[in-house]
């Protein structure tokens, strides 16, 4: 007699022993955060079961992703439009999966465009909801805060000022847990290992190029980086460019740099990336978490960004802060130069990198500022950020609904 209740091989059963955590990440940085959170949760309770959406790092921790995380990895108003139908389908799939599984808690990580729509849809379900990585509405479009009430039962904040900022605007669910970038492993990178692995002389200046991890970012920045390198190569003939790339973006990056006159090394291995950061003389990076990674490695940098002109116009209309990089925002001053949109051009970028490569005083000024800024990101309870976040997750899971 056939057991119709038994799962088909390759299928994840909807009803499993142990408490179920449904967790979603929509981009590579969220995948890293999710993987470290899963690891910390399993250290506390090895019986926990995970379901949801994530990338390779979360899958390595035991998650079988409902659909490819890359389907959600898009940023910018104009960039989202062509994918609205797919995103709508993925939203429905996620909602139905949660409704069928009835997990003990739903955790969404960053990716507010998708995460908040999902949280809104599942409010009708009797399930605890936690969002990890507070939306940066303190930077632009503060009015969106009104729409967040009731979306989550707890909000995990990465920056020390966010808990108070949200509480003052009627959202007291915020908890500062430290920034997960502090666990990235960059500090353990070894410069000498990088030089040996790639057969480079330690005297060769290393320039790290970080064009982003989204399919909407890389095509915007890589053509500018190519022309920038052409200029820099004339000034520094032995300059060695390096591009760290996620496994999802590596094929696109390799295709786009195939015919560059100055060919960069493409790094997909995490250890190799960390070694490169420790070996680097300076970096040219898009705005985002990569800035903090470079700061941990003590790499002087210039920050740049370029998006569709319409997306840029909308951004200028709503931006509330004078800076786009978190280093400058936390410092309250320009520690690292920012070259955005029309300033994101090869000549200006090459001139800024030239200045960093030739001016030790300028490089040292950045490094000295990095230490104070990174200290602000440590978890308040002395735990590693992922463990601090895990304790908040379990605390919410154990709190009766009547007390949430």
GIVENTA-V764821 format. One record per residue. N is the residue number from 1. RES is the residue in three letters. PHI is phi in degrees with one decimal (NA if undefined). Layout:
n=N res=RES phi=PHI
n=N res=RES phi=PHI
//
This chain:
n=1 res=UNK phi=NA
n=2 res=UNK phi=-79.9
n=3 res=UNK phi=-86.2
n=4 res=UNK phi=-69.3
n=5 res=UNK phi=-87.3
n=6 res=UNK phi=-74.8
n=7 res=UNK phi=-70.4
n=8 res=UNK phi=-69.4
n=9 res=UNK phi=-56.7
n=10 res=UNK phi=94.2
n=11 res=UNK phi=-95.1
n=12 res=UNK phi=-97.8
n=13 res=UNK phi=-61.7
n=14 res=UNK phi=-75.2
n=15 res=UNK phi=-115.3
n=16 res=UNK phi=-129.7
n=17 res=UNK phi=-73.1
n=18 res=UNK phi=91.0
n=19 res=UNK phi=-69.6
n=20 res=UNK phi=-105.6
n=21 res=UNK phi=-111.2
n=22 res=UNK phi=-95.1
n=23 res=UNK phi=-131.6
n=24 res=UNK phi=-129.7
n=25 res=UNK phi=-126.3
n=26 res=UNK phi=-113.8
n=27 res=UNK phi=-157.6
n=28 res=UNK phi=-55.7
n=29 res=UNK phi=-63.8
n=30 res=UNK phi=-68.0
n=31 res=UNK phi=-62.5
n=32 res=UNK phi=-65.5
n=33 res=UNK phi=-61.4
n=34 res=UNK phi=-63.5
n=35 res=UNK phi=-64.3
n=36 res=UNK phi=-68.3
n=37 res=UNK phi=-65.3
n=38 res=UNK phi=-60.2
n=39 res=UNK phi=-61.8
n=40 res=UNK phi=-65.7
n=41 res=UNK phi=-64.6
n=42 res=UNK phi=-68.4
n=43 res=UNK phi=-65.4
n=44 res=UNK phi=-80.5
n=45 res=UNK phi=-140.7
n=46 res=UNK phi=-66.8
n=47 res=UNK phi=-85.7
n=48 res=UNK phi=-63.8
n=49 res=UNK phi=-115.0
n=50 res=UNK phi=-114.0
n=51 res=UNK phi=-140.9
n=52 res=UNK phi=131.9
n=53 res=UNK phi=-133.3
n=54 res=UNK phi=-166.0
n=55 res=UNK phi=-102.6
n=56 res=UNK phi=-59.6
n=57 res=UNK phi=-67.3
n=58 res=UNK phi=-70.7
n=59 res=UNK phi=-65.9
n=60 res=UNK phi=-65.8
n=61 res=UNK phi=-93.3
n=62 res=UNK phi=112.7
n=63 res=UNK phi=-85.1
n=64 res=UNK phi=-103.3
n=65 res=UNK phi=-64.9
n=66 res=UNK phi=-61.2
n=67 res=UNK phi=-154.8
n=68 res=UNK phi=-60.9
n=69 res=UNK phi=-57.4
n=70 res=UNK phi=-59.9
n=71 res=UNK phi=-63.1
n=72 res=UNK phi=-100.7
n=73 res=UNK phi=-83.3
n=74 res=UNK phi=-151.2
n=75 res=UNK phi=-144.2
n=76 res=UNK phi=105.0
n=77 res=UNK phi=-57.8
n=78 res=UNK phi=-70.7
n=79 res=UNK phi=-72.6
n=80 res=UNK phi=-76.5
n=81 res=UNK phi=-50.2
n=82 res=UNK phi=-65.1
n=83 res=UNK phi=-111.3
n=84 res=UNK phi=-60.7
n=85 res=UNK phi=-65.3
n=86 res=UNK phi=-63.7
n=87 res=UNK phi=-62.4
n=88 res=UNK phi=-64.3
n=89 res=UNK phi=-65.9
n=90 res=UNK phi=-65.6
n=91 res=UNK phi=-62.3
n=92 res=UNK phi=-64.4
n=93 res=UNK phi=-61.8
n=94 res=UNK phi=-64.6
n=95 res=UNK phi=-60.5
n=96 res=UNK phi=-67.6
n=97 res=UNK phi=-64.6
n=98 res=UNK phi=-65.0
n=99 res=UNK phi=-64.7
n=100 res=UNK phi=-75.2
n=101 res=UNK phi=-78.9
n=102 res=UNK phi=50.8
n=103 res=UNK phi=-69.2
n=104 res=UNK phi=-75.2
n=105 res=UNK phi=-158.3
n=106 res=UNK phi=-113.4
n=107 res=UNK phi=-116.1
n=108 res=UNK phi=-110.3
n=109 res=UNK phi=-116.4
n=110 res=UNK phi=52.9
n=111 res=UNK phi=41.8
n=112 res=UNK phi=-60.1
n=113 res=UNK phi=-56.4
n=114 res=UNK phi=-89.0
n=115 res=UNK phi=-58.8
n=116 res=UNK phi=-71.6
n=117 res=UNK phi=-65.2
n=118 res=UNK phi=-66.9
n=119 res=UNK phi=-59.8
n=120 res=UNK phi=-65.6
n=121 res=UNK phi=-67.8
n=122 res=UNK phi=-95.9
n=123 res=UNK phi=-59.7
n=124 res=UNK phi=-71.6
n=125 res=UNK phi=-86.6
n=126 res=UNK phi=-85.0
n=127 res=UNK phi=-138.7
n=128 res=UNK phi=-70.1
n=129 res=UNK phi=-129.2
n=130 res=UNK phi=-132.4
n=131 res=UNK phi=-113.0
n=132 res=UNK phi=-108.5
n=133 res=UNK phi=91.0
n=134 res=UNK phi=-61.2
n=135 res=UNK phi=-64.1
n=136 res=UNK phi=-86.2
n=137 res=UNK phi=-73.2
n=138 res=UNK phi=-70.2
n=139 res=UNK phi=-93.7
n=140 res=UNK phi=-158.7
n=141 res=UNK phi=54.2
n=142 res=UNK phi=-58.8
n=143 res=UNK phi=-59.8
n=144 res=UNK phi=-66.2
n=145 res=UNK phi=-55.5
n=146 res=UNK phi=-59.1
n=147 res=UNK phi=-81.2
n=148 res=UNK phi=-89.8
n=149 res=UNK phi=-62.0
n=150 res=UNK phi=88.8
n=151 res=UNK phi=-70.7
n=152 res=UNK phi=-134.9
n=153 res=UNK phi=-94.9
n=154 res=UNK phi=-149.5
n=155 res=UNK phi=-124.8
n=156 res=UNK phi=-94.2
n=157 res=UNK phi=-103.9
n=158 res=UNK phi=-94.8
n=159 res=UNK phi=-117.4
n=160 res=UNK phi=-63.6
n=161 res=UNK phi=-85.5
n=162 res=UNK phi=-71.0
n=163 res=UNK phi=-56.2
n=164 res=UNK phi=-67.7
n=165 res=UNK phi=-59.3
n=166 res=UNK phi=-70.7
n=167 res=UNK phi=-60.9
n=168 res=UNK phi=-66.6
n=169 res=UNK phi=-112.1
n=170 res=UNK phi=84.9
n=171 res=UNK phi=-125.9
n=172 res=UNK phi=-82.0
n=173 res=UNK phi=-82.5
n=174 res=UNK phi=-69.8
n=175 res=UNK phi=-138.5
n=176 res=UNK phi=-78.7
n=177 res=UNK phi=-120.3
n=178 res=UNK phi=86.7
n=179 res=UNK phi=-96.4
n=180 res=UNK phi=-63.8
n=181 res=UNK phi=-60.9
n=182 res=UNK phi=-66.3
n=183 res=UNK phi=-103.9
n=184 res=UNK phi=-68.0
n=185 res=UNK phi=93.4
n=186 res=UNK phi=-57.9
n=187 res=UNK phi=-61.9
n=188 res=UNK phi=-95.4
n=189 res=UNK phi=-64.9
n=190 res=UNK phi=-126.7
n=191 res=UNK phi=-62.2
n=192 res=UNK phi=-61.6
n=193 res=UNK phi=-62.6
n=194 res=UNK phi=-64.1
n=195 res=UNK phi=-61.7
n=196 res=UNK phi=-69.0
n=197 res=UNK phi=-63.0
n=198 res=UNK phi=-105.0
n=199 res=UNK phi=53.2
n=200 res=UNK phi=-114.9
n=201 res=UNK phi=-81.0
n=202 res=UNK phi=-57.3
n=203 res=UNK phi=-79.8
n=204 res=UNK phi=-72.7
n=205 res=UNK phi=-67.9
n=206 res=UNK phi=-105.6
n=207 res=UNK phi=-114.3
n=208 res=UNK phi=-90.5
n=209 res=UNK phi=-112.4
n=210 res=UNK phi=-123.9
n=211 res=UNK phi=-86.6
n=212 res=UNK phi=111.2
n=213 res=UNK phi=-120.6
n=214 res=UNK phi=-109.9
n=215 res=UNK phi=-66.8
n=216 res=UNK phi=-87.6
n=217 res=UNK phi=-93.9
n=218 res=UNK phi=-56.3
n=219 res=UNK phi=-65.3
n=220 res=UNK phi=-76.5
n=221 res=UNK phi=-95.3
n=222 res=UNK phi=-60.5
n=223 res=UNK phi=-60.3
n=224 res=UNK phi=-70.0
n=225 res=UNK phi=-63.3
n=226 res=UNK phi=-60.1
n=227 res=UNK phi=-68.8
n=228 res=UNK phi=-63.1
n=229 res=UNK phi=-64.1
n=230 res=UNK phi=-60.8
n=231 res=UNK phi=-67.9
n=232 res=UNK phi=-65.9
n=233 res=UNK phi=-63.3
n=234 res=UNK phi=-68.4
n=235 res=UNK phi=-87.3
n=236 res=UNK phi=-132.0
n=237 res=UNK phi=-59.8
n=238 res=UNK phi=-97.8
n=239 res=UNK phi=-62.5
n=240 res=UNK phi=-111.8
n=241 res=UNK phi=-81.7
n=242 res=UNK phi=-133.5
n=243 res=UNK phi=-122.2
n=244 res=UNK phi=-71.8
n=245 res=UNK phi=-140.1
n=246 res=UNK phi=-69.5
n=247 res=UNK phi=-60.1
n=248 res=UNK phi=-70.9
n=249 res=UNK phi=-93.9
n=250 res=UNK phi=-55.8
n=251 res=UNK phi=-59.2
n=252 res=UNK phi=-65.8
n=253 res=UNK phi=-62.2
n=254 res=UNK phi=-60.4
n=255 res=UNK phi=-63.7
n=256 res=UNK phi=-74.9
n=257 res=UNK phi=-97.9
n=258 res=UNK phi=-53.6
n=259 res=UNK phi=-108.5
n=260 res=UNK phi=-66.4
n=261 res=UNK phi=-66.2
n=262 res=UNK phi=-105.0
n=263 res=UNK phi=-88.9
n=264 res=UNK phi=-85.1
n=265 res=UNK phi=-82.5
n=266 res=UNK phi=-100.6
n=267 res=UNK phi=-109.9
n=268 res=UNK phi=-114.8
n=269 res=UNK phi=-81.1
n=270 res=UNK phi=-62.4
n=271 res=UNK phi=-61.5
n=272 res=UNK phi=-63.3
n=273 res=UNK phi=-62.3
n=274 res=UNK phi=-64.7
n=275 res=UNK phi=-63.6
n=276 res=UNK phi=-63.2
n=277 res=UNK phi=-63.4
n=278 res=UNK phi=-69.5
n=279 res=UNK phi=-89.7
n=280 res=UNK phi=-70.6
n=281 res=UNK phi=-87.8
n=282 res=UNK phi=-164.6
n=283 res=UNK phi=-144.4
n=284 res=UNK phi=-121.8
n=285 res=UNK phi=-133.3
n=286 res=UNK phi=-71.6
n=287 res=UNK phi=-71.7
n=288 res=UNK phi=152.4
n=289 res=UNK phi=-63.0
n=290 res=UNK phi=-57.6
n=291 res=UNK phi=-61.6
n=292 res=UNK phi=-70.8
n=293 res=UNK phi=-59.4
n=294 res=UNK phi=-65.0
n=295 res=UNK phi=-63.4
n=296 res=UNK phi=-60.7
n=297 res=UNK phi=-80.7
n=298 res=UNK phi=68.3
n=299 res=UNK phi=-94.9
n=300 res=UNK phi=-60.6
n=301 res=UNK phi=-148.8
n=302 res=UNK phi=-119.6
n=303 res=UNK phi=-107.2
n=304 res=UNK phi=-141.4
n=305 res=UNK phi=-164.0
n=306 res=UNK phi=-152.8
n=307 res=UNK phi=-130.7
n=308 res=UNK phi=-50.9
n=309 res=UNK phi=-53.3
n=310 res=UNK phi=-70.3
n=311 res=UNK phi=-61.5
n=312 res=UNK phi=-66.5
n=313 res=UNK phi=-63.2
n=314 res=UNK phi=-62.1
n=315 res=UNK phi=-62.1
n=316 res=UNK phi=-64.2
n=317 res=UNK phi=-67.2
n=318 res=UNK phi=-110.0
n=319 res=UNK phi=-64.2
n=320 res=UNK phi=-106.2
n=321 res=UNK phi=-115.8
n=322 res=UNK phi=-77.8
n=323 res=UNK phi=-127.3
n=324 res=UNK phi=-111.4
n=325 res=UNK phi=-95.9
n=326 res=UNK phi=-64.7
n=327 res=UNK phi=-56.9
n=328 res=UNK phi=-71.0
n=329 res=UNK phi=-62.9
n=330 res=UNK phi=-67.9
n=331 res=UNK phi=-77.1
n=332 res=UNK phi=72.8
n=333 res=UNK phi=-159.9
n=334 res=UNK phi=-83.3
n=335 res=UNK phi=-87.7
n=336 res=UNK phi=-116.6
n=337 res=UNK phi=-68.4
n=338 res=UNK phi=-118.8
n=339 res=UNK phi=-124.2
n=340 res=UNK phi=-119.7
n=341 res=UNK phi=52.2
n=342 res=UNK phi=-68.2
n=343 res=UNK phi=-81.4
n=344 res=UNK phi=-84.5
n=345 res=UNK phi=-131.0
n=346 res=UNK phi=-55.0
n=347 res=UNK phi=-66.6
n=348 res=UNK phi=-67.2
n=349 res=UNK phi=-66.6
n=350 res=UNK phi=-64.1
n=351 res=UNK phi=-65.5
n=352 res=UNK phi=-69.2
n=353 res=UNK phi=-67.2
n=354 res=UNK phi=-59.2
n=355 res=UNK phi=-62.5
n=356 res=UNK phi=-67.8
n=357 res=UNK phi=-72.4
n=358 res=UNK phi=-109.6
n=359 res=UNK phi=-116.3
n=360 res=UNK phi=-64.0
n=361 res=UNK phi=-62.1
n=362 res=UNK phi=-66.9
n=363 res=UNK phi=-64.7
n=364 res=UNK phi=-66.9
n=365 res=UNK phi=-62.3
n=366 res=UNK phi=-65.8
n=367 res=UNK phi=-59.7
n=368 res=UNK phi=-64.9
n=369 res=UNK phi=-73.7
n=370 res=UNK phi=-59.5
n=371 res=UNK phi=-59.6
n=372 res=UNK phi=-64.4
n=373 res=UNK phi=-68.6
n=374 res=UNK phi=-66.7
n=375 res=UNK phi=-62.1
n=376 res=UNK phi=-66.7
n=377 res=UNK phi=-93.4
n=378 res=UNK phi=-73.6
n=379 res=UNK phi=-61.5
n=380 res=UNK phi=-67.9
n=381 res=UNK phi=-92.3
n=382 res=UNK phi=81.5
n=383 res=UNK phi=-80.2
n=384 res=UNK phi=-66.6
n=385 res=UNK phi=-52.8
n=386 res=UNK phi=-64.3
n=387 res=UNK phi=-69.7
n=388 res=UNK phi=-59.9
n=389 res=UNK phi=-67.5
n=390 res=UNK phi=-60.7
n=391 res=UNK phi=-65.6
n=392 res=UNK phi=-67.4
n=393 res=UNK phi=-61.6
n=394 res=UNK phi=-67.8
n=395 res=UNK phi=-62.3
n=396 res=UNK phi=-67.2
n=397 res=UNK phi=-62.8
n=398 res=UNK phi=-93.9
n=399 res=UNK phi=-85.8
n=400 res=UNK phi=-58.7
n=401 res=UNK phi=-56.3
n=402 res=UNK phi=-67.2
n=403 res=UNK phi=-106.3
n=404 res=UNK phi=-76.0
//
